[in-house]
Amino acid sequence: MRPTEPFRKEHEELLAHIDHLGHAARELPRLDPAERRAVVDRVLGFLTGTLLPHAKAEEEVLYPEWARLVGFADAAVPMVHDHEAIVARVERLEQTEMDDVDTLQELLYGLQALIGVHFRKEEDIQLPAFDAAPAEVTGRVLERMGALAGHVHEH
């Protein structure tokens, strides 16, 4: 088992929710505005209550440690830019009227794609460095990430 397996498993669980963004987007045109509001509120609950805290923990713990591992202080800047793009779309989603189905769909599909690619970059580029790092480094990062995100990673 790779040392980063708990983090990869968490991504897998988050991606199951991310897949629901596409389902929600396809469903919206068939719903009345009150039903659309309920769907969008559920999505926003996940994004603001789970995904964005996860991203914040990454910025505070994972990214700085990864930058140290690879020896380049700005290595994670592109990942932070992804987070900024995600936050901007979440904020637009919060502000979009329920009768603007095209914009709602655009934002949901965009978030699904952006988050999926972002996770893939983390798993393909960043996590291998932690798998190769000393166990105490990876363990410390997983522990701190879990504490910030409100759960405990087992390592």
GUVEX-236115 format. One record per atom (N, C-alpha, C): residue in three letters; y, x, z. Coordinates in steps of 0.1 Angstrom, whole numbers, padded with zeros to 4 digits, always signed. Example, Ala and Ser with C-alpha at 12.3 -4.5 7.8 and 13.67 -1.06 7.14 Angstrom:
// residues 2
ALA-0057+0132+0078 ALA-0045+0123+0078 ALA-0033+0132+0078 SER-0022+0128+0071 SER-0011+0137+0071 SER+0000+0129+0079 
//
This chain:
// residues 155
MET-0012+0008+0000 MET+0000+0000+0000 MET+0012+0009+0000 ARG+0022+0006-0009 ARG+0034+0013-0009 ARG+0043+0010+0003 PRO+0050+0020+0008 PRO+0059+0018+0020 PRO+0069+0006+0018 THR+0073+0004+0006 THR+0083-0006+0003 THR+0077-0020+0000 GLU+0064-0021+0002 GLU+0057-0034-0001 GLU+0064-0046+0007 PRO+0068-0045+0019 PRO+0074-0056+0026 PRO+0087-0061+0018 PHE+0094-0051+0013 PHE+0107-0054+0006 PHE+0103-0061-0007 ARG+0093-0056-0014 ARG+0089-0062-0027 ARG+0083-0076-0025 LYS+0076-0078-0014 LYS+0071-0092-0011 LYS+0083-0101-0008 GLU+0093-0096-0001 GLU+0105-0104+0001 GLU+0112-0108-0012 HIS+0113-0099-0021 HIS+0118-0101-0034 HIS+0110-0112-0042 GLU+0097-0111-0041 GLU+0088-0121-0047 GLU+0091-0135-0042 GLU+0093-0136-0029 GLU+0096-0149-0023 GLU+0110-0154-0027 LEU+0119-0145-0028 LEU+0133-0149-0032 LEU+0132-0153-0047 LEU+0125-0146-0055 LEU+0124-0149-0069 LEU+0118-0163-0072 ALA+0109-0167-0063 ALA+0104-0181-0064 ALA+0115-0191-0063 HIS+0125-0188-0054 HIS+0136-0197-0053 HIS+0146-0195-0065 ILE+0147-0183-0070 ILE+0155-0181-0082 ILE+0150-0188-0094 ASP+0137-0189-0095 ASP+0131-0197-0106 ASP+0136-0211-0106 HIS+0138-0216-0094 HIS+0142-0230-0092 HIS+0156-0233-0098 LEU+0164-0222-0099 LEU+0178-0224-0105 LEU+0176-0229-0119 GLY+0167-0223-0127 GLY+0165-0228-0141 GLY+0160-0242-0141 HIS+0151-0246-0132 HIS+0146-0259-0131 HIS+0157-0269-0128 ALA+0166-0265-0118 ALA+0177-0273-0115 ALA+0186-0275-0126 ALA+0189-0264-0134 ALA+0198-0265-0145 ALA+0193-0275-0156 ARG+0180-0275-0158 ARG+0174-0284-0168 ARG+0174-0298-0164 GLU+0173-0300-0151 GLU+0173-0314-0145 GLU+0187-0321-0144 LEU+0197-0313-0143 LEU+0211-0318-0141 LEU+0215-0329-0150 PRO+0213-0328-0164 PRO+0218-0338-0173 PRO+0212-0352-0170 ARG+0200-0352-0164 ARG+0193-0365-0162 ARG+0197-0372-0149 LEU+0205-0365-0141 LEU+0208-0370-0128 LEU+0222-0376-0127 ASP+0224-0385-0118 ASP+0238-0391-0116 ASP+0245-0381-0107 PRO+0259-0382-0106 PRO+0267-0372-0099 PRO+0262-0370-0084 ALA+0258-0380-0078 ALA+0254-0379-0064 ALA+0241-0371-0063 GLU+0232-0373-0072 GLU+0219-0365-0073 GLU+0222-0351-0077 ARG+0232-0349-0086 ARG+0236-0335-0090 ARG+0241-0328-0078 ARG+0250-0335-0070 ARG+0256-0329-0058 ARG+0245-0324-0049 ALA+0235-0332-0047 ALA+0224-0329-0038 ALA+0216-0316-0043 VAL+0214-0316-0056 VAL+0207-0304-0061 VAL+0216-0292-0060 VAL+0228-0293-0064 VAL+0237-0281-0063 VAL+0239-0277-0048 ASP+0240-0286-0039 ASP+0241-0283-0025 ASP+0229-0275-0020 ARG+0217-0279-0024 ARG+0205-0272-0021 ARG+0205-0258-0026 VAL+0209-0256-0039 VAL+0210-0243-0045 VAL+0220-0235-0037 LEU+0232-0240-0035 LEU+0242-0233-0027 LEU+0237-0229-0013 GLY+0230-0238-0007 GLY+0225-0235+0006 GLY+0216-0222+0006 PHE+0207-0221-0004 PHE+0199-0210-0006 PHE+0207-0197-0009 LEU+0216-0199-0019 LEU+0224-0187-0023 LEU+0233-0182-0012 THR+0240-0191-0005 THR+0249-0186+0006 THR+0242-0183+0019 GLY+0231-0190+0022 GLY+0224-0188+0034 GLY+0214-0178+0034 THR+0208-0174+0023 THR+0197-0165+0022 THR+0200-0153+0013 LEU+0204-0156+0000 LEU+0205-0146-0010 LEU+0217-0137-0007 LEU+0229-0142-0004 LEU+0241-0134-0002 LEU+0240-0126+0011 PRO+0234-0131+0022 PRO+0231-0122+0033 PRO+0222-0111+0030 HIS+0212-0113+0022 HIS+0203-0103+0017 HIS+0211-0092+0010 ALA+0220-0096+0001 ALA+0228-0087-0007 ALA+0237-0079+0002 LYS+0243-0085+0012 LYS+0252-0078+0021 LYS+0244-0067+0029 ALA+0232-0071+0033 ALA+0223-0061+0040 ALA+0220-0049+0031 GLU+0217-0052+0018 GLU+0214-0041+0009 GLU+0226-0032+0008 GLU+0238-0038+0007 GLU+0250-0029+0006 GLU+0253-0021+0018 GLU+0250-0026+0030 GLU+0252-0019+0042 GLU+0241-0009+0045 VAL+0229-0011+0041 VAL+0218-0003+0045 VAL+0211+0004+0033 LEU+0205-0004+0024 LEU+0197+0001+0014 LEU+0204+0010+0004 TYR+0216+0006-0001 TYR+0223+0013-0011 TYR+0228+0027-0006 PRO+0235+0027+0006 PRO+0239+0040+0010 PRO+0228+0050+0012 GLU+0217+0045+0018 GLU+0205+0054+0020 GLU+0199+0059+0007 TRP+0199+0050-0003 TRP+0194+0053-0016 TRP+0203+0064-0023 ALA+0216+0062-0021 ALA+0225+0072-0027 ALA+0223+0086-0021 ARG+0220+0086-0008 ARG+0217+0099-0001 ARG+0204+0105-0007 LEU+0194+0096-0009 LEU+0181+0101-0014 LEU+0182+0107-0028 VAL+0190+0101-0036 VAL+0192+0106-0050 VAL+0203+0117-0051 GLY+0211+0118-0040 GLY+0221+0129-0040 GLY+0233+0126-0048 PHE+0237+0113-0050 PHE+0249+0109-0058 PHE+0255+0098-0050 ALA+0267+0100-0044 ALA+0274+0091-0036 ALA+0276+0077-0042 ASP+0279+0077-0055 ASP+0282+0065-0062 ASP+0271+0059-0070 ALA+0259+0063-0067 ALA+0247+0058-0074 ALA+0245+0043-0074 ALA+0249+0037-0063 ALA+0247+0022-0062 ALA+0259+0014-0067 VAL+0269+0020-0072 VAL+0280+0012-0077 VAL+0276+0001-0087 PRO+0268+0004-0096 PRO+0264-0007-0105 PRO+0257-0018-0098 MET+0249-0015-0088 MET+0243-0026-0080 MET+0253-0035-0073 VAL+0263-0028-0067 VAL+0274-0036-0061 VAL+0281-0044-0071 HIS+0283-0039-0083 HIS+0289-0047-0093 HIS+0281-0060-0096 ASP+0268-0058-0096 ASP+0259-0070-0098 ASP+0262-0080-0087 HIS+0263-0075-0075 HIS+0265-0084-0063 HIS+0279-0092-0065 GLU+0289-0084-0069 GLU+0302-0090-0071 GLU+0301-0101-0082 ALA+0293-0099-0093 ALA+0292-0109-0103 ALA+0284-0121-0098 ILE+0274-0119-0090 ILE+0267-0130-0084 ILE+0276-0138-0075 VAL+0284-0131-0066 VAL+0293-0139-0057 VAL+0303-0147-0065 ALA+0309-0141-0076 ALA+0318-0148-0084 ALA+0312-0161-0090 ARG+0300-0160-0094 ARG+0293-0172-0100 ARG+0290-0182-0089 VAL+0286-0178-0078 VAL+0284-0187-0067 VAL+0297-0194-0063 GLU+0308-0187-0062 GLU+0321-0193-0059 GLU+0324-0203-0070 ARG+0322-0200-0083 ARG+0325-0210-0093 ARG+0316-0222-0092 LEU+0304-0220-0089 LEU+0294-0231-0087 LEU+0299-0240-0076 GLU+0304-0234-0065 GLU+0310-0242-0054 GLU+0322-0251-0058 GLN+0329-0246-0068 GLN+0342-0253-0072 GLN+0340-0262-0084 THR+0329-0261-0091 THR+0327-0269-0103 THR+0324-0284-0100 GLU+0331-0292-0107 GLU+0329-0307-0106 GLU+0315-0311-0110 MET+0310-0321-0104 MET+0296-0326-0107 MET+0295-0332-0121 ASP+0306-0336-0127 ASP+0306-0342-0140 ASP+0306-0332-0151 ASP+0309-0319-0147 ASP+0309-0308-0157 ASP+0295-0302-0158 VAL+0286-0309-0164 VAL+0272-0305-0164 VAL+0271-0292-0172 ASP+0278-0290-0183 ASP+0277-0278-0191 ASP+0280-0265-0183 THR+0291-0266-0175 THR+0294-0254-0166 THR+0284-0252-0155 LEU+0279-0263-0149 LEU+0269-0262-0139 LEU+0257-0255-0144 GLN+0252-0260-0156 GLN+0240-0254-0162 GLN+0243-0239-0166 GLU+0254-0236-0171 GLU+0258-0222-0175 GLU+0257-0213-0163 LEU+0263-0218-0152 LEU+0263-0210-0139 LEU+0249-0208-0134 LEU+0241-0219-0134 LEU+0227-0218-0128 LEU+0218-0209-0137 TYR+0219-0210-0150 TYR+0211-0201-0158 TYR+0216-0187-0157 GLY+0229-0185-0157 GLY+0235-0172-0155 GLY+0230-0165-0142 LEU+0231-0173-0131 LEU+0226-0167-0118 LEU+0211-0164-0119 GLN+0203-0172-0125 GLN+0189-0169-0126 GLN+0187-0156-0133 ALA+0193-0154-0144 ALA+0191-0142-0152 ALA+0197-0130-0145 LEU+0209-0131-0140 LEU+0215-0120-0133 LEU+0208-0115-0121 ILE+0203-0124-0113 ILE+0196-0121-0101 ILE+0182-0115-0104 GLY+0176-0120-0114 GLY+0163-0115-0118 GLY+0164-0101-0123 VAL+0174-0098-0131 VAL+0175-0084-0137 VAL+0179-0075-0125 HIS+0188-0080-0116 HIS+0192-0071-0105 HIS+0180-0067-0096 PHE+0171-0077-0093 PHE+0159-0074-0085 PHE+0150-0064-0092 ARG+0149-0066-0106 ARG+0141-0057-0113 ARG+0146-0042-0113 LYS+0159-0041-0113 LYS+0165-0027-0112 LYS+0162-0022-0098 GLU+0164-0030-0088 GLU+0160-0024-0074 GLU+0146-0020-0074 GLU+0137-0028-0079 GLU+0123-0025-0078 GLU+0119-0013-0087 ASP+0125-0012-0098 ASP+0121-0001-0108 ASP+0128+0012-0105 ILE+0140+0011-0100 ILE+0149+0023-0099 ILE+0150+0028-0084 GLN+0153+0018-0075 GLN+0156+0022-0061 GLN+0143+0024-0053 LEU+0135+0014-0053 LEU+0124+0014-0043 LEU+0114+0025-0045 PRO+0112+0030-0058 PRO+0103+0042-0059 PRO+0108+0054-0051 ALA+0121+0055-0050 ALA+0127+0066-0042 ALA+0123+0065-0027 PHE+0123+0052-0022 PHE+0119+0050-0008 PHE+0104+0052-0006 ASP+0096+0048-0017 ASP+0082+0050-0016 ASP+0079+0065-0014 ALA+0087+0074-0021 ALA+0085+0088-0021 ALA+0092+0095-0009 ALA+0100+0088-0002 ALA+0108+0094+0009 ALA+0099+0095+0021 PRO+0103+0103+0031 PRO+0096+0104+0044 PRO+0095+0090+0050 ALA+0083+0088+0056 ALA+0080+0074+0061 ALA+0091+0069+0071 GLU+0096+0079+0079 GLU+0106+0074+0089 GLU+0119+0069+0082 VAL+0123+0075+0071 VAL+0135+0070+0064 VAL+0132+0056+0059 THR+0121+0054+0052 THR+0118+0041+0047 THR+0117+0031+0058 GLY+0110+0034+0068 GLY+0108+0026+0080 GLY+0121+0021+0086 ARG+0130+0031+0088 ARG+0143+0028+0094 ARG+0151+0019+0085 VAL+0151+0021+0072 VAL+0158+0012+0062 VAL+0152-0002+0063 LEU+0139-0003+0062 LEU+0133-0017+0063 LEU+0136-0024+0076 GLU+0136-0016+0087 GLU+0139-0022+0100 GLU+0154-0027+0101 ARG+0163-0019+0096 ARG+0177-0023+0096 ARG+0180-0034+0086 MET+0174-0034+0075 MET+0175-0045+0065 MET+0170-0058+0072 GLY+0159-0058+0078 GLY+0153-0070+0084 GLY+0162-0075+0095 ALA+0168-0066+0103 ALA+0177-0070+0114 ALA+0189-0077+0109 LEU+0195-0071+0098 LEU+0207-0077+0092 LEU+0204-0090+0085 ALA+0192-0092+0079 ALA+0189-0104+0072 ALA+0183-0114+0081 GLY+0180-0111+0094 GLY+0175-0121+0103 GLY+0160-0122+0104 HIS+0153-0111+0100 HIS+0139-0111+0101 HIS+0134-0097+0103 VAL+0121-0095+0105 VAL+0116-0082+0108 VAL+0106-0078+0097 HIS+0109-0067+0090 HIS+0099-0061+0080 HIS+0088-0054+0088 GLU+0076-0056+0084 GLU+0065-0048+0090 GLU+0063-0036+0081 HIS+0062-0025+0088 HIS+0059-0013+0080 HIS+0049-0004+0087 
//
